[in-house]
């Protein structure tokens, strides 16, 4: 999960699932991802898979604008834009003090 200045995103390896076997939904302030496929044969025999993942969204993510896509190598990406703050960015200057932050610490 990544939180950038303008968006929230998460990537999930779901290479064993097709888009039809995946469901992404927003429920309150959570994104829920569910994947399920019925029994199928693989190189080891037969397998069925089922998973649920739940991610808490940051409060400033626009939940109605969330999108998801599945890459050709099986990575599901979910992206939601963040509401930009009306407060402008401000640089805070760093000042140097001549005294130590911890009393009793002396330079040698």
Buried (B, 14 or more C-beta within 10 A) or exposed (E): EEEEEEBBBBEBEBEBBEEEBBEBEBEEEEBBBBBEBEEEEEEEEEEEBEEEBEBEBEEEBEEEEBEBEBEEEEEBEBBBBBEEEEEEEEEEEEEEEEEEEEEEEEEE
